[in-house]
């Protein structure tokens, strides 16, 4: 099929639930992707944070090929060598004390497991989340997600969820009742605009949970696996949760989710209470083992910290000359650039010039490039943004009424 046929087929046969971009991507290598016409793009989206080690990394491809020839599927009612290997690797790289892992297929699924774990282990129903949070779109995860446009069409949602002001320890303390099982937060709010909390927030939250006998649940689906310059974002504040949810990049691009908890919390689940047909698939586990090996061998968190600092500095330089930019924030290779206007045109114009960027809300540019991005790529991104932002500023000056 040609480009038009592919676009038409997806438009006809898929529900209109994705904010589609008018291009057909067919190949990726490292930090670059190509469309069906051979046009090259620098990918600062990494497929919404999934391709963190780069597209089609040779070692991951080799691991997938080898496992596909051996065994593709093995339900977790049987034991499997690759699943066992992955479980060991995950426990080794996650914060000490998180000793048991439930494997699933996505970030939303990892959140669903965490909600059930909190309710089962604490024998209480209430979950506190924060305004501006995004945790997924399945019913439990959606109940913890804040944005009305996601929530409203599907009410009534799962009961016993409440939302409080973000980064506000006093508001959280006041929201706790004798029905509260856990507090669910992202260490850095991604969809909410790349919001980094004050340094006292996560440690303070850990103290509250300890004193009130409440579980601390951290959603590291977007922040985990070295994205922010540490193995997991909570390590910036030396905080260990009771339950941690991870997903997106773990398997080098294949679907996976993992809920990792303290042993006493995970052991509250009994046989049959929470399972997944595809969770722990050998082929996905093989890819994840290869990705974790690369993660450690290449010291990717340190690379993310260094390249992220370089990227942020370049964006801050750009902000000094382009008044459309309001604030640059983030950690490692999770960066947000807040603008004074909606970013839709900026995304489109950047794509036309070979740079793929995400949004985080209506007026924040979100950069989630792979670890393997190079400084030359970042420099090109900045040059393209400079051109696009200048165009935007000029267009707004021309369209504004003269004084």
C-alpha positions in Angstrom: 0.0 0.0 0.0 1.1 3.5 -0.6 1.0 6.4 1.9 -2.5 7.5 1.1 -3.9 3.9 1.2 -2.2 3.3 4.6 -3.6 6.5 6.1 -7.1 5.8 4.7 -7.1 2.2 6.0 -6.2 3.2 9.5 -8.8 6.1 9.4 -11.5 3.7 8.2 -10.7 0.7 10.4 -9.5 2.2 13.7 -11.6 4.3 16.1 -10.8 8.0 16.0 -9.1 8.0 19.4 -5.5 9.0 18.6 -4.4 12.5 17.6 -2.9 11.3 14.4 0.0 13.0 12.5 -0.1 12.8 8.7 2.9 10.6 8.2 3.6 6.9 7.9 6.7 5.7 9.8 8.2 2.5 8.5 11.8 2.3 9.9 13.8 3.3 12.9 17.4 3.1 14.0 18.8 4.6 17.2 17.4 8.2 17.6 16.2 8.4 14.0 13.0 7.2 12.2 12.1 7.3 8.5 8.7 7.6 6.8 7.4 5.7 3.8 8.9 8.3 1.5 12.4 8.1 3.0 12.2 11.3 4.9 14.4 11.3 8.1 13.3 12.5 11.5 15.1 13.1 14.8 12.8 11.3 17.3 12.3 13.3 20.5 9.2 11.2 21.3 10.8 7.7 21.5 7.2 6.4 20.8 5.9 8.1 23.9 8.9 7.1 26.0 9.1 3.5 24.9 12.2 3.3 22.7 14.5 4.7 25.3 17.5 2.6 24.3 16.8 3.5 20.7 14.8 2.0 17.9 15.5 -1.6 16.9 18.7 -1.9 18.9 20.7 -4.7 17.4 21.2 -6.6 20.7 17.4 -6.5 21.4 16.6 -7.6 17.9 19.1 -10.5 18.3 17.5 -11.5 21.6 14.0 -11.5 20.1 15.1 -13.5 17.1 16.8 -16.1 19.3 13.9 -16.5 21.6 11.3 -16.6 18.8 13.1 -19.7 17.4 13.0 -21.3 20.8 9.7 -20.5 22.6 7.4 -17.5 22.0 4.6 -18.1 24.5 4.5 -19.6 27.9 1.7 -18.9 30.3 2.8 -18.1 33.9 1.1 -21.3 35.2 4.4 -22.9 33.9 7.9 -21.8 34.9 10.2 -20.3 32.2 13.9 -19.6 32.1 13.7 -16.1 30.5 11.0 -15.0 32.8 13.1 -16.1 35.8 16.1 -14.2 34.4 14.1 -11.0 33.9 12.6 -11.1 37.4 16.1 -11.4 38.9 17.4 -8.5 36.8 14.4 -6.3 37.7 14.8 -6.9 41.5 18.5 -6.1 41.2 18.1 -2.7 39.6 15.0 -1.4 41.5 15.2 0.2 45.0 16.2 -2.2 47.8 13.2 -3.7 49.5 11.1 -4.1 46.4 11.4 -7.8 46.1 8.4 -9.2 44.3 7.2 -8.5 40.7 4.0 -9.0 38.8 4.5 -8.9 35.0 1.8 -7.5 32.7 1.6 -5.8 29.3 1.4 -2.0 29.8 1.6 0.9 32.2 -2.1 1.0 32.8 -2.1 -2.7 33.7 0.8 -2.1 36.2 -1.3 0.6 37.8 -4.4 -1.6 38.0 -2.3 -4.2 39.8 -1.0 -1.6 42.3 -4.6 -0.4 43.1 -5.7 -4.0 43.7 -2.6 -4.7 45.8 -3.2 -1.6 48.0 -6.8 -2.5 48.6 -6.1 -6.1 49.3 -3.1 -5.8 51.5 -4.5 -2.9 53.6 -8.1 -4.1 53.6 -9.2 -0.5 52.9 -10.7 0.9 49.6 -9.5 4.6 49.3 -6.8 5.8 47.0 -5.5 9.4 47.1 -4.1 10.8 43.8 -3.3 14.4 42.8 -4.8 17.0 40.5 -2.9 16.9 37.2 -2.0 13.2 37.5 -2.1 10.8 34.6 -2.0 7.1 35.3 -3.7 5.5 32.3 -7.1 5.0 30.7 -8.3 1.6 32.0 -11.1 2.0 34.6 -9.0 1.8 37.7 -6.1 3.9 36.3 -8.6 6.3 34.8 -10.1 6.8 38.2 -6.7 8.0 39.5 -6.2 10.1 36.4 -7.3 13.7 36.7 -8.1 15.2 33.3 -11.9 15.6 32.8 -11.7 14.9 29.0 -10.5 11.4 29.8 -12.8 10.8 32.8 -16.1 12.4 32.1 -17.5 10.2 29.3 -17.0 7.1 31.3 -18.6 7.9 34.6 -19.3 6.4 37.1 -15.7 5.5 37.6 -14.3 3.2 40.3 -15.3 4.6 43.7 -13.1 5.6 46.6 -10.6 7.8 44.7 -10.0 11.4 45.7 -7.7 14.1 44.2 -5.8 16.7 46.1 -3.6 19.7 45.2 -0.2 18.4 43.8 3.0 18.8 45.8 1.0 19.8 48.8 1.8 17.7 51.9 -0.8 19.6 54.1 -3.6 18.9 51.6 -2.6 15.2 51.5 -2.6 14.9 55.3 -6.0 16.5 55.5 -7.4 14.1 52.8 -6.3 10.9 54.7 -9.1 9.0 56.4 -9.4 5.7 58.2 -10.4 4.3 54.8 -7.2 5.3 53.0 -5.1 2.4 51.7 -2.5 4.3 49.6 -1.3 7.4 48.0 -0.5 7.2 44.2 1.7 9.8 42.6 4.2 10.3 39.7 7.6 11.4 40.9 7.5 13.8 38.0 4.1 14.5 36.4 4.6 13.8 32.7 1.3 14.4 30.9 0.6 17.1 33.5 3.4 19.3 32.0 6.7 17.8 33.2 6.3 19.1 36.7 9.2 18.3 39.1 8.1 18.4 42.7 9.9 20.4 45.5 12.7 18.6 47.1 10.8 18.0 50.3 7.7 16.5 48.7 8.5 12.9 48.2 10.5 12.5 51.4 7.6 14.2 53.2 5.1 11.9 51.5 7.1 8.9 52.7 7.0 10.2 56.2 3.3 10.7 56.1 2.7 7.1 54.8 5.0 5.7 57.5 3.2 7.6 60.3 -0.3 6.8 59.1 0.3 3.2 58.0 -0.5 4.0 54.3 1.1 2.6 51.2 3.2 4.9 49.0 2.6 3.9 45.3 4.9 5.5 42.7 4.0 5.6 39.1 7.4 5.4 37.3 6.0 4.3 34.0 7.4 7.4 32.3 10.1 8.4 34.7 11.7 5.0 35.3 14.5 3.0 33.7 17.1 5.8 33.7 15.0 8.5 31.9 15.6 11.1 34.5 19.3 10.4 35.1 18.8 7.9 37.9 17.7 4.3 37.6 14.3 5.5 38.9 13.2 9.0 39.6 12.5 8.4 43.3 16.2 7.9 43.8 16.8 11.6 43.3 15.1 12.0 46.7 16.3 8.8 48.3 12.7 7.5 48.6 11.6 3.9 48.3 7.9 3.3 47.7 5.9 0.3 48.9 4.7 -0.3 45.3 6.3 0.9 42.1 4.8 0.7 38.6 7.1 0.6 35.6 6.5 -0.1 31.9 7.2 1.7 28.6 10.9 1.2 27.9 11.7 -2.0 29.8 11.6 -4.4 26.9 13.3 -2.2 24.2 10.0 -1.5 22.4 7.8 -4.6 23.1 4.7 -4.3 25.3 5.4 -4.9 29.0 4.4 -3.6 32.4 5.7 -4.5 35.9 4.3 -3.9 39.4 7.1 -4.3 41.9 6.3 -4.3 45.6 7.5 -5.1 49.1 7.2 -8.8 49.8 4.5 -8.5 52.5 2.4 -6.3 50.2 2.7 -8.6 47.1 2.0 -11.7 49.2 -1.4 -10.5 50.0 -2.5 -11.7 46.6 -3.7 -15.3 46.5 -3.9 -17.8 43.6 -6.2 -16.6 40.8 -6.8 -13.1 42.3 -4.8 -11.3 39.7 -3.3 -12.9 36.5 -2.5 -12.1 32.9 -2.5 -14.4 29.9 0.4 -12.6 28.1 2.2 -11.3 31.2 5.8 -12.7 31.3 5.8 -13.8 27.7 9.3 -15.4 27.0 9.8 -13.3 23.9 9.1 -10.0 25.7 11.2 -11.2 28.7 14.1 -11.9 26.4 13.9 -8.4 24.9 13.7 -6.9 28.4 16.8 -8.9 29.6 18.8 -7.6 26.6 17.6 -4.0 27.3 18.5 -4.2 31.0 22.0 -5.6 30.1 22.5 -2.6 27.7 21.1 -0.2 30.4 23.8 -1.4 32.8 26.7 -1.9 30.4 26.4 1.5 28.8 25.5 3.3 32.0 22.6 4.9 30.3 21.3 6.8 33.4 24.6 8.8 33.5 24.3 9.4 29.8 20.7 10.7 30.3 21.9 13.0 33.0 24.7 14.5 30.9 22.7 14.8 27.6 19.7 16.1 29.5 21.7 18.8 31.1 23.1 19.8 27.7 19.6 19.7 26.1 18.1 21.9 28.9 21.0 24.4 28.6 20.4 24.7 24.9 16.7 25.2 25.4 17.4 27.8 28.1 19.6 29.7 25.6 16.8 29.5 23.1 14.4 30.9 25.7 16.6 33.9 26.2 15.9 35.0 22.5 12.4 33.6 21.9 9.8 35.2 24.1 7.3 32.5 23.2 9.1 30.2 25.6 8.2 30.7 29.3 10.0 28.0 31.3 12.3 25.0 30.8 12.0 22.2 33.4 12.7 18.5 33.9 15.3 16.0 34.8 17.6 14.0 32.5 16.0 13.2 29.2 12.6 14.1 30.4 12.3 17.8 29.5 9.4 20.2 29.2 9.4 23.6 27.6 6.4 25.7 28.6 5.2 28.2 26.0 2.9 31.2 26.1 0.5 29.7 23.5 -0.8 26.4 22.3 1.9 24.2 20.8 0.0 22.4 18.1 1.5 24.5 15.3 5.0 24.1 16.7 4.6 20.3 16.7 3.4 20.3 13.0 6.0 22.8 11.8 8.8 20.9 13.6 7.7 17.6 12.0 7.8 19.3 8.5 11.4 20.1 9.2 12.3 16.6 10.4 11.9 16.8 14.2 9.3 14.9 16.2 8.2 16.4 19.5 5.4 15.6 21.9 3.1 17.9 23.9 2.3 17.7 27.6 -1.0 19.5 27.8 -1.9 22.4 25.5 1.1 24.7 26.0 4.1 22.5 26.9 6.6 20.9 24.5 7.7 17.5 25.8 11.0 16.0 24.9 11.5 12.3 25.6 14.4 11.3 23.3 16.2 8.0 23.4 19.4 7.5 25.4 21.3 7.2 22.1 20.5 10.7 20.9 23.7 12.6 20.2 24.7 16.2 20.7 24.6 16.8 17.0 21.0 15.7 16.9 20.1 18.0 19.9 21.8 20.9 18.1 19.7 20.2 15.0 16.5 20.1 17.2 17.4 23.5 18.7 18.0 25.0 15.2 14.7 23.7 13.9 12.9 25.0 17.0 14.5 28.4 16.6 13.2 28.7 13.1 9.7 27.5 14.0 9.4 29.7 17.1 10.6 32.7 15.1 7.9 32.0 12.5 5.3 31.7 15.3 6.3 35.0 16.8 6.2 36.8 13.5 2.8 35.3 12.6 1.4 36.4 16.0 2.8 39.9 15.5 1.2 40.2 12.1 -2.1 38.9 13.3 -2.3 41.1 16.5 -4.2 44.4 16.1 -1.9 47.4 15.7 -1.8 49.8 18.6 
